[in-house]
Amino acid sequence: MQLTTEQLATWKRDGIIVVPNVFSPEMIVPALEEIERNAYDGLTYAEYQAKWGPQPDALKSAYEKNSDMQRLAGPFGKAVHFPTGLEAVDKLIENEAYLAIAQQLLDTEEIRLGYGQIFFREGLTDSRHSEHPWQGYHIDNATNSPLPPHPDWQRYGYVLTAIFPHDIELDGAPMLVCPGSQNQLDKIWARYPGRAGGMGIPDLREFKGELADPVPLTAKAGSVSFRSSYLVHAAQPFENKSRQRGWMGFHFHRADNDDWCKTTRPVPGWGSPQYMKFVAQTTPAVRRVLGWPTPGDAYYTPEALARLEQAYPGIDLEPYRKTSKT
Ligand SMILES: O=C(O)CCC(=O)C(=O)O
């Protein structure tokens, strides 16, 4: 999918774009079902609301048994980090149109995955926001980078993507973002120098007239938001408590930033069964994003291919065989 000149100009100016129709309903609907059942202890959203809506106290004591980290994926969240083991969710990264957009924004064909995560909030249980509307503004760079934001945000920042499996409306707690702030961090840094890769603003009102006013990140199912890791944003409460708001996020960086783009999250390591299963079944394009040499690379000798076959049972090595140099 080729971005238009206008989309590229918006990216450069705002540090965020929402691209519609990147994912078809055939890809999104099964992913949403998996995300809901993962979030609600096997229930759909409708079943969860019917069961727990009438008993808020019991709901609170039930979901509070789940750790904060698990709750990133919903009140009863289980799988959180990529590869989640949820088949339709993990497969979202195989959409080549989606990867092509990340490549264009990072201005290189060699992109790498820093991290992937389900992020899910819902009205009955949500408290993942600040008390006042001027609080909570921050950048997310520290999730994958210990280096402070650099003035050249396109070269050294990374891209956080959010794949929307359902519509996000104004009353469903859309994220609030300050467009253009990725390019204005010097003003904040002068007053509130961040720690390592991170930066937070105690009171957004201090930057009135300097940073753009926050705008809500509403979106349609199947669209994807791409934002700079330097973009200032915050969470807001649900206006309508009968809403859920979820996405699958993948964070991409340039391969030549890979040395310092390491996630702080406890991801399933490359030797974990779910990682190995995913890698065995995915596409060469995704393996490349995970750091495998591209098909055609000198790595893929017949001997190396035989070893890969043993290491990743069931893997289709045809794309590597066809182009391997003997
Ligand atoms: O939930 C939101 O809208 C914002 C979340 C957030 O600030 C973050 O993920 O860093």
The ligand as an ORCA input file, in Angstrom:
! r2SCAN-3c Opt
* xyz 0 1
  O      -5.113      4.424     26.762
  C      -4.762      5.462     26.224
  O      -5.549      6.148     25.562
  C      -3.361      5.961     26.364
  C      -2.414      4.906     26.766
  C      -1.068      5.410     27.002
  O      -0.855      6.503     27.395
  C       0.062      4.563     26.726
  O      -0.129      3.427     26.276
  O       1.198      5.005     26.913
*
